[in-house]
Amino acid sequence: MSRIAVVTDSTSDLPQSARERYGIKVVPLSVIFEDKVYIDDRKSIKQDDFYKMIENSDQMPKASTPAPGSFLKTYAGLLNEDKEIISIHISRKLSGTINSAELARKQLESKNIHLVDSRLVHMPCGFMAIKASMMADQNYDAEYIIRELDNFRKKIFSFFVPRSLDNLIKGGRISKLRATFANLLEVKPILTLKDGEVSLYKSTKKWEQAKKEMLNSMEKLIKKEGKLTVSIGDVASDDEAGELEEIIRNKFSPSEIYRTKIGIVVGSHLGIGGLSITFLQE
């Protein structure tokens, strides 16, 4: 058993099967909606039930970072098991989550807690956690794993297509001026992650075209050789995610596909009906 334990947060949207398979600990964020707090742990409330609540509301759910105490409890438990910890989290530009982790590390005064700003979110961050866990199982030391994660990050590509830009506007994730212009023209953007932030990758005119363009862009980025791993995520849009999965299996024959329900923190911004594709080759 590895001496290194991997921790991430719930915005990585790791499926439960992956958490268990790789032994990854997940510290949940929360969402505040209509004066109530919902923990992004897939237990306090089912994701689809949460999305039904917000569907007809004018209020924008607000994400809340974990309190330092949440990290303190997780880290202390692992340190008591004589574990060295690599803790990989959502981009600092998108959330203050890693700041809470830093406060917990400071309080514990341990040199065996290593924090990593993934500069990503959703399954791109999740894939970094999986990679770290796999390398830990191969008995690489923490410093080497962290160095390799910098190279690994460059192999990860991600696309997000929101049904509507409303939540991304309200949440301040994209320019209001650009979003208003896009809405007027009925543009359906394909978003990606760049320099730790949400960025426009490409614009399309219609929803079906956006999905096709995601796949076309994916085809251009995939090399002829290398193990392909793919993740498909959805915000209360299981049927469309299933269609994407079938196309991707037939078209690209990936070695592994993860299906994940986008959690209530990321899903609150992407909006109901939103889809994501994350992939990498090694």
BAFI-3210 file (N, C-alpha, C; in Angstrom, 3 decimals, decimal comma, padded with zeros to 6 digits):
// residues 282
n [1|2|3|4|5|6|7|8|9|10|11|12|13|14|15|16|17|18|19|20|21|22|23|24|25|26|27|28|29|30|31|32|33|34|35|36|37|38|39|40|41|42|43|44|45|46|47|48|49|50|51|52|53|54|55|56|57|58|59|60|61|62|63|64|65|66|67|68|69|70|71|72|73|74|75|76|77|78|79|80|81|82|83|84|85|86|87|88|89|90|91|92|93|94|95|96|97|98|99|100|101|102|103|104|105|106|107|108|109|110|111|112|113|114|115|116|117|118|119|120|121|122|123|124|125|126|127|128|129|130|131|132|133|134|135|136|137|138|139|140|141|142|143|144|145|146|147|148|149|150|151|152|153|154|155|156|157|158|159|160|161|162|163|164|165|166|167|168|169|170|171|172|173|174|175|176|177|178|179|180|181|182|183|184|185|186|187|188|189|190|191|192|193|194|195|196|197|198|199|200|201|202|203|204|205|206|207|208|209|210|211|212|213|214|215|216|217|218|219|220|221|222|223|224|225|226|227|228|229|230|231|232|233|234|235|236|237|238|239|240|241|242|243|244|245|246|247|248|249|250|251|252|253|254|255|256|257|258|259|260|261|262|263|264|265|266|267|268|269|270|271|272|273|274|275|276|277|278|279|280|281|282]
n.u [000,842|000,482|002,364|001,526|-001,263|-004,020|-005,846|-008,729|-011,165|-014,765|-015,442|-014,067|-015,654|-015,440|-016,460|-018,083|-017,135|-014,539|-013,380|-013,361|-011,905|-009,342|-008,789|-009,172|-009,557|-012,226|-013,007|-015,862|-017,367|-019,894|-023,240|-025,128|-028,472|-031,425|-031,296|-030,602|-028,258|-026,546|-024,741|-022,128|-021,931|-023,166|-024,855|-026,320|-028,231|-029,773|-028,340|-029,949|-032,369|-031,698|-031,228|-033,768|-035,004|-033,771|-034,422|-036,657|-036,180|-035,261|-033,053|-029,533|-027,594|-025,047|-021,697|-019,869|-016,823|-015,020|-014,808|-011,790|-011,671|-012,778|-010,813|-008,838|-009,754|-009,761|-007,030|-005,727|-006,642|-005,466|-002,746|-002,459|-002,527|-000,053|000,419|001,649|000,584|-000,921|-002,635|-005,024|-006,520|-009,361|-008,911|-007,269|-008,083|-010,746|-011,940|-011,827|-011,009|-008,489|-007,221|-008,425|-007,470|-004,774|-004,776|-005,516|-003,323|-001,333|-002,135|-001,784|000,916|002,544|004,998|004,344|002,178|001,197|000,220|-001,588|-002,380|-004,556|-005,205|-007,406|-010,749|-013,572|-013,608|-011,008|-009,409|-010,019|-008,840|-006,169|-005,953|-006,423|-004,195|-002,110|-002,648|-002,285|000,450|001,439|000,845|002,724|004,920|006,340|007,929|006,584|007,482|008,401|006,008|004,452|005,924|005,622|002,885|002,611|003,468|001,621|-000,805|-000,805|-001,601|-004,279|-007,474|-010,413|-013,893|-016,801|-020,271|-022,752|-026,297|-027,566|-026,387|-026,971|-026,493|-023,708|-023,204|-024,443|-022,905|-020,500|-018,563|-018,057|-017,675|-020,130|-020,912|-020,046|-021,516|-024,159|-024,251|-023,841|-026,176|-028,117|-027,566|-028,082|-025,959|-024,162|-021,815|-018,651|-016,880|-013,738|-010,896|-008,442|-005,369|-006,184|-008,775|-012,214|-012,694|-013,474|-013,653|-014,655|-017,233|-020,584|-023,640|-025,976|-027,436|-027,156|-025,151|-023,081|-022,521|-021,645|-019,412|-017,776|-017,029|-015,740|-013,589|-012,348|-011,532|-009,556|-007,613|-006,842|-004,275|-002,778|-001,613|-001,475|-002,887|-006,218|-008,245|-011,430|-013,842|-017,264|-019,569|-022,628|-025,291|-028,053|-028,819|-028,917|-029,633|-028,631|-025,931|-025,493|-025,842|-023,630|-021,623|-021,960|-021,350|-018,681|-017,468|-017,762|-016,451|-013,863|-012,848|-011,984|-009,746|-010,765|-013,773|-015,254|-018,286|-019,899|-021,930|-022,328|-021,425|-023,198|-021,982|-020,265|-022,208|-024,159|-023,126|-022,622|-025,153|-028,482|-028,830|-026,356|-023,290|-020,241|-016,999|-014,080|-010,746|-007,768|-004,515|-002,085]
n.v [-001,204|002,235|004,939|007,413|009,506|010,641|013,590|015,385|017,827|018,265|019,484|018,235|016,271|013,487|010,215|007,933|005,342|005,702|007,103|005,148|003,097|004,209|005,115|007,789|010,638|012,895|016,214|018,011|020,847|023,394|024,492|027,407|028,071|029,789|030,504|028,147|025,568|023,316|020,404|019,407|016,523|014,360|012,994|014,476|015,744|014,625|015,071|015,576|016,208|018,597|020,210|020,337|021,948|024,439|025,070|026,667|028,973|032,354|032,900|032,650|029,916|029,892|029,090|027,685|027,581|024,824|024,811|025,512|023,616|021,288|020,337|020,077|017,969|015,846|015,779|015,378|012,845|011,246|011,767|010,618|008,020|007,723|008,782|010,474|013,398|014,363|016,982|017,966|020,534|022,562|025,238|028,111|030,517|030,202|029,507|029,740|027,483|026,166|027,931|027,503|024,950|025,525|026,968|024,953|023,227|024,893|025,098|022,497|022,236|020,560|018,999|017,118|017,530|018,327|020,783|021,251|023,370|022,752|024,233|023,787|022,389|020,268|017,098|017,296|018,119|015,948|013,858|014,486|013,900|011,156|010,334|011,038|009,285|006,798|006,924|007,101|004,555|003,209|003,692|006,087|009,089|011,976|014,497|013,928|013,041|015,384|017,058|015,639|015,898|018,473|018,183|016,292|017,681|019,143|017,341|017,059|017,678|019,630|020,193|022,185|022,547|024,773|024,823|027,208|030,551|031,884|031,223|031,209|033,848|035,115|034,016|035,196|034,091|034,452|037,176|039,671|041,336|039,996|037,668|038,577|039,468|037,030|035,655|037,145|036,568|033,944|032,220|029,256|028,500|026,754|025,929|026,055|025,312|027,562|028,777|028,577|029,504|029,832|029,698|030,860|028,532|027,932|029,150|028,313|028,008|026,614|024,242|021,423|021,604|022,523|020,292|018,493|019,863|019,784|017,098|017,010|018,723|017,276|015,049|016,210|016,760|014,353|011,969|009,515|007,407|006,085|005,668|006,304|008,091|008,954|011,219|011,781|014,153|015,346|017,704|016,919|015,663|013,048|011,381|012,671|012,693|009,977|009,467|010,835|009,288|006,828|007,565|008,376|005,997|004,399|005,916|006,606|004,576|004,447|003,568|003,686|004,870|007,301|007,978|010,693|012,431|015,807|017,718|019,670|022,127|022,820|022,319|024,221|026,491|025,786|025,102|023,734|020,944|021,170|019,907|017,968|017,114|015,437|014,571|012,568|011,508|008,971]
n.w [000,000|-000,809|000,599|000,107|000,068|-001,849|-002,205|-003,224|-004,322|-004,394|-006,799|-008,761|-009,703|-009,747|-010,542|-008,269|-008,466|-009,435|-007,335|-005,343|-006,578|-006,887|-004,394|-003,593|-001,614|-001,051|-000,540|000,130|-001,507|-000,986|-001,814|-001,751|-001,749|-002,040|000,669|001,883|002,633|000,627|000,505|-001,597|-001,993|-003,061|-001,473|000,406|-001,160|-004,136|-007,332|-009,657|-008,427|-007,179|-009,415|-010,494|-008,630|-009,012|-011,562|-012,292|-010,954|-010,218|-008,829|-008,399|-007,628|-005,121|-004,820|-002,109|-000,460|001,066|004,620|006,468|008,485|007,413|005,690|007,587|009,197|007,326|006,508|009,005|009,740|007,757|008,174|010,658|009,901|009,014|006,484|003,585|001,948|-001,083|-002,297|-004,473|-006,298|-007,437|-009,758|-008,543|-009,536|-009,936|-007,578|-003,976|-002,717|-002,439|-000,792|001,675|002,133|002,424|004,832|006,596|006,350|007,371|010,027|010,915|010,662|009,104|007,095|005,330|003,719|000,592|-001,580|-004,580|-007,138|-009,531|-011,707|-013,110|-013,490|-012,733|-014,456|-015,685|-013,511|-011,913|-013,388|-012,959|-010,260|-010,325|-011,839|-010,084|-007,983|-009,232|-009,811|-007,242|-006,317|-007,711|-006,318|-006,614|-005,438|-003,654|-004,589|-007,166|-008,354|-008,287|-009,970|-012,373|-012,733|-013,707|-016,347|-017,191|-017,099|-019,458|-021,337|-021,166|-022,436|-022,641|-023,123|-022,850|-023,163|-022,707|-022,345|-022,032|-021,522|-019,255|-016,469|-016,379|-016,873|-014,670|-012,657|-013,111|-014,750|-017,432|-019,776|-019,490|-021,580|-023,913|-023,576|-023,689|-026,321|-027,594|-026,872|-028,179|-030,800|-030,863|-030,425|-029,755|-027,606|-027,433|-024,695|-022,935|-020,809|-019,848|-018,837|-016,187|-016,129|-017,320|-020,776|-024,089|-026,632|-029,181|-031,362|-032,185|-034,109|-033,489|-031,145|-031,747|-033,606|-032,018|-030,433|-032,401|-033,300|-031,093|-031,137|-033,613|-033,111|-031,164|-032,644|-034,239|-032,378|-031,297|-031,378|-033,587|-032,248|-028,909|-025,647|-025,200|-023,037|-021,863|-020,580|-020,007|-019,155|-017,632|-017,022|-015,675|-018,077|-019,192|-021,363|-023,686|-023,053|-023,110|-025,832|-026,859|-025,734|-027,081|-029,725|-029,424|-028,541|-030,845|-032,773|-031,835|-030,262|-027,416|-024,700|-022,169|-020,727|-018,765|-017,184|-015,837|-013,514|-013,503|-010,761|-008,208|-007,772|-010,015|-011,943|-011,360|-012,485|-015,171|-016,002|-016,482|-018,588|-019,711|-021,155|-021,062|-022,307|-021,625|-022,312|-022,791|-023,854|-023,505]
ca.u [000,000|001,280|002,421|000,973|-002,714|-004,425|-007,077|-009,192|-012,429|-015,922|-015,575|-013,442|-016,762|-015,023|-017,480|-017,820|-016,335|-013,142|-012,915|-013,093|-010,862|-008,027|-008,635|-009,040|-010,416|-012,858|-013,554|-016,941|-017,807|-021,326|-023,968|-026,177|-029,581|-032,626|-030,963|-030,301|-026,941|-026,550|-023,365|-021,859|-021,363|-024,006|-025,637|-027,250|-029,314|-029,451|-028,040|-031,101|-033,363|-031,250|-031,423|-035,197|-035,330|-033,272|-034,815|-037,610|-035,875|-034,460|-031,861|-028,346|-026,915|-023,711|-020,787|-019,171|-015,639|-014,986|-014,131|-010,496|-011,884|-013,036|-009,503|-008,118|-010,211|-009,275|-005,574|-005,310|-006,904|-004,467|-001,445|-002,483|-002,260|001,328|000,369|002,039|-000,630|-000,939|-004,000|-005,128|-007,789|-009,881|-008,097|-007,348|-008,784|-012,173|-012,462|-010,901|-010,879|-007,105|-006,868|-008,851|-006,518|-003,525|-004,972|-005,481|-001,924|-000,589|-002,509|-001,207|002,372|003,132|005,702|003,886|000,981|001,612|-000,953|-001,434|-003,419|-004,659|-005,527|-008,490|-011,949|-014,310|-012,800|-009,576|-008,829|-010,179|-007,818|-004,894|-005,993|-006,253|-002,798|-001,285|-002,886|-001,641|001,899|001,724|000,809|003,964|005,958|007,063|007,820|005,656|008,086|008,397|004,611|004,007|006,585|005,002|001,534|002,725|003,513|000,373|-001,850|-000,763|-002,199|-005,724|-008,318|-011,787|-014,893|-018,076|-021,287|-023,945|-027,554|-027,820|-025,284|-027,497|-025,816|-022,317|-023,213|-024,751|-021,796|-019,320|-017,525|-017,742|-018,011|-021,551|-021,092|-019,911|-022,620|-025,376|-024,131|-024,034|-027,585|-028,880|-027,297|-028,350|-024,705|-023,930|-020,354|-017,911|-015,959|-012,634|-010,157|-007,159|-004,709|-006,914|-010,081|-013,097|-012,354|-014,202|-012,865|-015,216|-018,660|-021,431|-024,937|-027,073|-027,066|-026,664|-023,881|-022,079|-022,136|-020,858|-018,126|-016,965|-016,479|-014,791|-012,386|-011,731|-010,872|-008,349|-006,622|-006,422|-003,190|-003,018|-001,145|-001,606|-004,075|-007,186|-009,194|-012,452|-014,910|-018,444|-020,358|-023,861|-026,112|-029,434|-029,005|-028,352|-029,857|-027,689|-024,598|-025,440|-025,639|-022,230|-020,801|-022,046|-020,596|-017,255|-017,015|-017,686|-015,572|-012,494|-012,458|-011,128|-009,413|-011,640|-014,711|-015,928|-019,516|-020,064|-022,939|-021,653|-021,889|-024,053|-021,193|-019,954|-023,467|-024,872|-022,587|-022,799|-026,586|-029,204|-028,686|-024,978|-022,511|-018,787|-016,131|-012,670|-009,995|-006,306|-003,794|-000,746]
ca.v [000,000|003,449|005,864|008,696|009,583|011,727|014,286|016,414|018,390|017,748|020,058|017,324|015,455|012,091|009,208|007,184|004,160|006,121|007,435|003,890|002,344|004,815|005,509|009,249|011,320|014,069|017,201|018,647|022,235|023,510|025,473|028,114|028,371|030,199|030,538|026,812|025,064|021,947|019,911|018,769|015,211|013,362|012,313|015,422|015,906|014,085|016,159|015,900|016,867|019,972|020,954|020,595|023,074|025,722|025,246|027,762|030,039|033,471|033,004|031,922|029,238|030,405|028,075|028,017|026,734|024,084|025,455|024,865|022,455|020,095|019,843|019,706|016,633|014,876|015,684|014,805|011,411|010,598|011,865|009,624|006,731|007,830|009,057|011,734|013,813|015,260|017,516|018,580|021,259|023,467|026,420|029,228|031,619|029,901|029,215|029,899|026,192|025,850|028,801|026,788|023,848|026,109|027,295|023,685|022,765|025,762|024,758|021,185|022,403|019,329|019,069|015,990|017,915|019,041|021,325|021,447|024,102|022,049|025,233|023,152|022,067|019,137|015,895|017,561|018,051|014,560|013,042|014,738|013,147|009,742|010,155|011,085|008,045|005,701|007,036|006,771|003,095|002,709|004,050|007,328|009,996|013,092|015,549|013,481|013,033|016,765|017,533|014,974|016,437|019,659|017,690|015,578|018,680|019,577|016,296|017,022|018,613|019,619|021,046|022,330|023,257|025,111|025,046|028,640|031,272|032,677|030,965|031,627|035,306|035,441|033,582|035,980|033,262|034,989|038,577|039,934|041,925|038,922|036,740|039,207|039,429|035,633|035,313|037,825|035,897|032,520|031,487|028,207|028,430|025,639|026,518|025,212|025,883|028,106|029,592|028,510|030,139|029,418|030,456|030,486|027,742|028,083|029,483|027,685|028,674|025,813|023,255|020,198|021,930|022,619|018,922|017,936|020,555|019,218|015,828|017,334|019,268|016,136|014,243|016,912|016,776|012,993|011,443|008,149|006,438|006,491|005,223|007,392|008,038|009,981|011,406|012,491|014,625|016,039|018,335|016,466|015,423|011,702|010,821|013,263|012,192|008,601|009,532|011,197|008,120|005,835|008,089|008,367|004,601|003,908|006,734|006,741|003,348|004,764|002,481|003,789|005,994|007,603|008,775|011,358|013,471|017,030|018,060|020,857|023,360|023,083|022,308|025,478|027,475|025,332|025,182|022,500|020,523|021,304|018,685|018,134|016,024|015,577|013,425|012,648|010,369|008,698]
ca.w [000,000|-000,943|001,732|-000,332|-000,112|-002,738|-001,826|-004,149|-003,847|-005,127|-008,147|-009,733|-010,243|-009,931|-010,234|-007,045|-008,802|-009,547|-005,984|-004,633|-007,289|-006,688|-002,994|-003,524|-000,652|-001,662|000,389|-000,628|-001,425|-000,744|-002,608|-001,018|-002,654|-001,314|002,099|002,386|002,247|000,108|000,400|-002,888|-001,662|-003,728|-000,450|001,021|-002,129|-005,451|-008,253|-010,505|-007,578|-006,998|-010,659|-010,638|-007,753|-009,514|-012,964|-012,478|-010,002|-010,716|-008,000|-008,818|-006,514|-004,858|-004,283|-000,871|-000,311|002,330|005,744|006,755|009,351|006,596|005,274|008,802|009,590|006,333|006,584|010,287|009,689|006,905|008,841|011,729|009,262|008,525|005,051|002,984|001,255|-002,243|-002,314|-005,807|-006,209|-008,448|-010,026|-007,602|-010,199|-009,963|-006,240|-002,863|-002,050|-002,069|000,329|002,890|002,316|002,921|006,245|007,334|006,377|008,288|011,397|011,242|010,658|008,573|005,820|004,510|002,966|-000,616|-002,253|-006,024|-007,867|-010,815|-012,734|-013,863|-012,733|-013,267|-014,643|-015,867|-012,171|-011,500|-014,048|-012,283|-009,007|-010,685|-012,232|-008,874|-007,237|-009,959|-009,633|-005,839|-006,223|-008,312|-005,334|-006,884|-004,295|-003,848|-005,405|-008,562|-008,818|-008,496|-011,195|-013,513|-012,924|-014,559|-017,731|-017,448|-017,322|-020,852|-022,175|-020,916|-023,193|-022,136|-023,765|-022,151|-023,943|-021,927|-023,080|-021,907|-020,899|-018,143|-015,199|-016,499|-016,745|-013,275|-011,819|-013,423|-015,366|-018,748|-019,947|-019,701|-022,909|-024,897|-023,392|-024,208|-027,780|-028,001|-026,723|-029,227|-032,074|-030,645|-030,530|-028,768|-027,507|-026,860|-023,731|-022,481|-019,688|-020,302|-017,808|-014,932|-016,220|-018,415|-021,981|-025,303|-027,576|-030,520|-031,360|-033,209|-034,213|-032,954|-030,140|-032,375|-034,239|-030,948|-030,057|-033,503|-033,364|-030,008|-031,620|-034,686|-032,476|-030,486|-033,678|-034,682|-031,303|-030,964|-032,196|-034,081|-031,269|-027,520|-024,928|-025,095|-021,923|-022,082|-019,603|-020,507|-018,033|-017,996|-015,995|-015,874|-019,511|-019,312|-022,702|-024,644|-022,693|-023,607|-027,286|-027,070|-025,388|-028,164|-030,868|-029,085|-028,548|-032,231|-033,602|-031,328|-029,541|-026,261|-023,781|-021,003|-020,699|-017,513|-017,246|-014,558|-013,350|-013,062|-009,422|-008,103|-007,833|-011,429|-012,686|-011,149|-013,435|-016,554|-016,288|-016,793|-019,986|-020,154|-021,395|-021,077|-022,756|-021,228|-022,841|-022,773|-024,432|-022,959]
c.u [000,873|001,252|001,814|-000,524|-003,031|-005,781|-007,440|-010,474|-013,547|-016,101|-014,853|-014,479|-016,359|-016,198|-017,094|-016,935|-014,849|-012,573|-012,516|-011,939|-009,465|-007,815|-008,478|-010,050|-010,949|-013,458|-014,627|-017,030|-019,305|-021,918|-025,054|-027,256|-030,840|-032,440|-030,752|-028,944|-027,059|-025,104|-023,204|-021,190|-022,164|-024,853|-026,708|-028,462|-028,862|-029,290|-029,255|-032,210|-032,998|-031,512|-032,893|-035,620|-034,935|-033,785|-035,707|-037,377|-035,044|-033,153|-030,735|-027,729|-025,489|-022,852|-020,095|-018,008|-015,703|-014,314|-012,788|-010,637|-012,150|-011,729|-008,709|-008,469|-009,675|-007,778|-005,116|-005,521|-005,861|-003,075|-001,350|-002,250|-000,853|001,380|001,000|000,910|-000,310|-002,386|-004,168|-006,506|-008,096|-008,996|-008,341|-008,105|-010,297|-012,781|-011,376|-010,636|-009,451|-006,615|-007,258|-007,910|-005,197|-003,627|-004,921|-004,049|-001,101|-000,874|-001,881|000,317|003,092|003,816|005,247|002,562|001,427|000,362|-000,645|-002,632|-003,487|-004,757|-006,651|-009,713|-012,633|-013,335|-011,355|-008,823|-008,904|-009,143|-006,438|-004,829|-005,786|-004,792|-001,888|-001,423|-002,203|-000,123|002,299|001,758|002,056|005,192|006,861|006,911|006,995|006,233|008,076|006,980|004,149|004,654|005,924|003,585|001,549|002,760|002,199|-000,758|-001,934|-001,413|-003,727|-006,432|-009,748|-012,654|-016,169|-019,045|-022,503|-025,154|-027,874|-026,626|-025,708|-026,714|-024,347|-022,189|-023,413|-023,593|-020,496|-018,218|-017,165|-018,223|-019,492|-021,806|-021,032|-021,089|-023,927|-025,383|-024,393|-025,500|-028,426|-028,730|-027,573|-027,092|-024,625|-022,420|-019,860|-016,851|-014,857|-011,985|-008,785|-006,611|-005,540|-008,297|-010,910|-012,849|-013,204|-013,266|-013,347|-016,698|-019,373|-022,800|-026,059|-026,537|-026,490|-025,317|-022,759|-021,598|-021,266|-019,474|-017,203|-016,266|-015,465|-013,477|-011,617|-010,933|-009,566|-007,231|-006,090|-005,346|-003,488|-002,627|-001,322|-002,920|-005,003|-008,143|-010,138|-013,403|-016,039|-019,298|-021,616|-024,521|-027,560|-029,759|-028,432|-028,495|-028,849|-026,258|-024,421|-025,217|-024,192|-021,318|-020,802|-021,235|-019,097|-016,700|-016,812|-016,628|-014,107|-011,980|-011,543|-010,871|-010,345|-012,521|-015,302|-017,204|-019,720|-021,197|-022,222|-022,273|-022,569|-023,272|-020,899|-021,241|-024,270|-024,400|-022,834|-024,266|-027,181|-029,110|-027,268|-024,263|-021,020|-018,129|-014,709|-011,927|-008,499|-005,741|-002,442|-000,088]
c.v [001,248|004,278|007,211|008,577|010,788|012,270|015,243|017,003|017,986|018,359|019,228|016,403|014,010|011,150|008,424|005,971|004,506|006,474|006,169|003,124|002,875|005,327|006,996|009,826|012,612|014,964|018,001|020,159|022,219|024,534|026,089|028,518|028,618|030,005|029,157|026,359|023,607|021,521|019,133|017,413|014,049|012,561|013,234|015,674|015,298|015,235|016,554|016,580|018,335|020,797|021,232|021,802|024,410|026,053|026,466|028,918|031,129|033,608|032,144|031,235|029,763|029,319|028,591|027,048|025,952|024,918|024,779|023,630|021,175|019,479|019,354|018,284|015,570|014,669|014,995|013,291|010,670|010,644|010,856|008,210|006,696|008,018|010,411|012,112|014,704|015,687|018,404|019,240|022,170|024,711|027,537|030,413|031,423|029,728|029,461|028,607|025,913|026,756|028,151|025,637|024,368|026,459|026,040|023,162|023,580|025,400|023,433|021,209|021,139|019,581|017,970|016,259|018,781|019,498|021,606|022,214|023,477|023,007|024,736|023,014|020,892|017,970|016,152|017,534|016,616|013,644|013,267|013,967|011,653|009,453|010,130|009,791|006,854|005,734|006,714|005,261|002,450|003,131|005,208|008,248|011,231|014,168|015,178|013,511|014,446|017,357|016,936|015,482|017,693|019,269|017,031|016,537|019,079|018,565|016,286|018,101|018,520|020,599|021,037|023,053|023,512|025,262|026,527|029,284|031,986|032,474|031,363|033,146|035,690|035,097|034,295|035,215|033,711|036,425|038,768|040,475|040,848|037,961|037,299|039,171|038,014|035,237|035,924|037,098|034,394|031,676|030,457|028,003|027,076|026,272|025,525|025,876|026,327|029,018|029,682|029,111|029,536|030,323|029,974|029,737|027,963|028,429|028,743|028,348|027,925|024,764|021,983|020,421|022,005|021,229|018,290|018,568|020,117|017,944|016,051|017,862|018,174|015,292|014,883|016,841|015,392|012,520|009,999|007,100|006,992|006,028|006,416|007,128|009,217|010,031|012,199|012,874|015,332|016,651|017,976|016,268|014,055|011,132|011,366|012,830|010,762|008,552|009,885|010,014|007,096|006,276|007,986|006,944|004,103|004,632|006,672|005,509|003,632|003,550|002,492|005,023|006,100|008,382|009,398|012,368|014,701|017,499|019,411|022,161|023,733|023,175|023,574|026,562|027,062|025,372|023,849|022,194|020,587|019,960|018,994|016,895|016,363|014,363|013,676|011,392|010,228|007,568]
c.w [000,000|000,337|001,376|-000,531|-000,976|-002,295|-002,948|-003,562|-004,796|-006,505|-009,190|-010,369|-010,525|-009,648|-008,980|-007,314|-008,899|-008,181|-005,238|-005,263|-006,978|-005,271|-002,794|-002,534|-001,278|-000,580|-000,359|-000,437|-001,111|-001,695|-001,732|-002,013|-001,833|000,190|002,718|001,845|001,813|-000,101|-000,898|-002,671|-002,241|-002,736|000,124|000,137|-003,451|-006,435|-009,088|-009,704|-007,359|-008,258|-010,934|-009,808|-008,372|-010,917|-013,174|-011,516|-010,662|-009,931|-008,549|-007,608|-006,360|-004,221|-003,037|-000,696|000,999|003,420|005,974|007,629|008,586|006,115|006,485|009,224|008,642|006,440|007,871|010,306|008,883|007,532|009,981|011,202|008,659|007,010|004,726|002,031|000,058|-002,440|-003,547|-005,951|-007,401|-008,559|-009,009|-008,211|-010,226|-008,578|-005,194|-002,120|-001,587|-000,939|001,659|003,191|002,890|004,407|007,107|007,440|007,367|009,741|011,839|011,290|010,174|007,233|004,862|003,806|001,804|-001,367|-003,718|-006,561|-009,256|-011,988|-013,641|-012,970|-013,429|-013,511|-015,074|-014,540|-011,649|-012,114|-013,417|-010,970|-009,270|-011,051|-011,009|-008,075|-007,910|-009,775|-008,195|-005,641|-006,838|-007,492|-005,751|-005,681|-004,669|-004,759|-006,878|-009,128|-009,146|-009,746|-012,432|-013,780|-013,793|-016,030|-018,122|-017,778|-018,800|-021,801|-022,097|-021,727|-022,666|-022,898|-022,930|-023,072|-023,049|-022,831|-023,128|-021,230|-019,618|-016,854|-015,232|-016,395|-015,286|-012,352|-012,111|-014,105|-016,774|-018,829|-020,239|-021,099|-023,978|-024,805|-023,930|-025,728|-028,298|-027,922|-027,826|-030,562|-032,006|-030,845|-029,411|-028,669|-027,027|-025,967|-023,398|-021,280|-020,180|-019,214|-016,537|-014,947|-017,356|-019,606|-023,157|-026,245|-029,004|-030,381|-032,482|-033,158|-033,500|-031,980|-030,753|-033,046|-033,195|-030,538|-031,142|-033,558|-032,229|-030,477|-032,737|-034,109|-031,765|-031,482|-034,135|-033,640|-030,951|-031,937|-032,588|-033,051|-029,869|-026,921|-024,697|-023,934|-022,047|-020,892|-020,250|-019,300|-018,507|-016,770|-016,302|-017,355|-019,875|-020,721|-023,712|-024,339|-023,185|-025,108|-027,614|-026,789|-026,519|-029,376|-030,611|-029,072|-029,971|-033,046|-033,169|-030,589|-028,354|-025,386|-022,579|-021,135|-019,299|-017,826|-015,874|-014,607|-012,803|-011,751|-009,353|-008,092|-009,281|-012,241|-012,525|-012,109|-014,887|-016,958|-016,700|-018,284|-020,500|-020,264|-021,358|-021,654|-022,308|-021,756|-022,785|-023,406|-023,760|-023,736]
res [m|s|r|i|a|v|v|t|d|s|t|s|d|l|p|q|s|a|r|e|r|y|g|i|k|v|v|p|l|s|v|i|f|e|d|k|v|y|i|d|d|r|k|s|i|k|q|d|d|f|y|k|m|i|e|n|s|d|q|m|p|k|a|s|t|p|a|p|g|s|f|l|k|t|y|a|g|l|l|n|e|d|k|e|i|i|s|i|h|i|s|r|k|l|s|g|t|i|n|s|a|e|l|a|r|k|q|l|e|s|k|n|i|h|l|v|d|s|r|l|v|h|m|p|c|g|f|m|a|i|k|a|s|m|m|a|d|q|n|y|d|a|e|y|i|i|r|e|l|d|n|f|r|k|k|i|f|s|f|f|v|p|r|s|l|d|n|l|i|k|g|g|r|i|s|k|l|r|a|t|f|a|n|l|l|e|v|k|p|i|l|t|l|k|d|g|e|v|s|l|y|k|s|t|k|k|w|e|q|a|k|k|e|m|l|n|s|m|e|k|l|i|k|k|e|g|k|l|t|v|s|i|g|d|v|a|s|d|d|e|a|g|e|l|e|e|i|i|r|n|k|f|s|p|s|e|i|y|r|t|k|i|g|i|v|v|g|s|h|l|g|i|g|g|l|s|i|t|f|l|q|e]
***
